[in-house]
Every structure is written in structure tokens, then in C-alpha cells.
Amino acid sequence: MIARIKCEACGGVRPAMRWRVLNADDAQIIEEDTEAQYERDLALFRRWHRRRGTDPESALQELRRRMERHARELAEENGRSRKAISEAIK
């Protein structure tokens, strides 16, 4: 899930790799990822949070916010402007 969120935050695998937001392991995960796998991961994530008494949707939103912020920071450090990153994730 995290690799997919990073990829989405950058607007695709290529920009995410170029900006060093995704590493080779992340890229391989994305290449092998299927919608069914993503749904299983999401179900596991939700189940885990429910068992701990936390709201899975709030947790997912927070995870997305943190990963998007991290992706932006990495992309900026590796040569991409803040404006281009913001446009990529719209």
C-alpha cells in the first residue's frame, strides 16, 4: 500500500523513480501489484485498525497525508519543483 501511495503522490512510477521517491524494491512491488492484491492489503489494514479500536478510514487518510508529504520532500530534494509535484498529484 505504501509503495502505491508514493507512486500516486508523484503521478506515476517513472516520476517517482526519477525523483527517488520509489526505490527498486518499491518499483518491483508496483510492477507486480494487482487490484486484487491492493484490495487484500486494504482489507488487512482495515481489519488491523478495527481490532485495535482505531478508525481505519482516518488511519488511511493519515497514512496518505504522511506519505504524500514524504514523497514531496524527497522529490524536492532530488530536483523536482514544489509546483510540478503539486500538479502531478492533482
Steps between C-alpha positions, in 0.01 A plus 500: 500500500776742587679452168174560316429817701851631427450430131162674494647800683748550217265440211645165393787255530739684269491834680513323837812309393661808344441702817622205712171473686478133401799272530553187290312283751203738497498503119498121491207493743310743277579296187371183662206669671148417393171655597413177684824519700432863585150411620641221721759736644233760565274243670790388721580862587136569593469180704821580688371846596155378599654241734695775669198724531621763254307631204643339184387779268658770715817291523509459121453874448781573745726245330430664163574848639829385653609310188408788269693744717799265506480451122495876444801550725699228322402628158603854590835376634554313175434777253127541458332831576218530750267631224565202271441254784173670595384483138597132476278399791191698395 
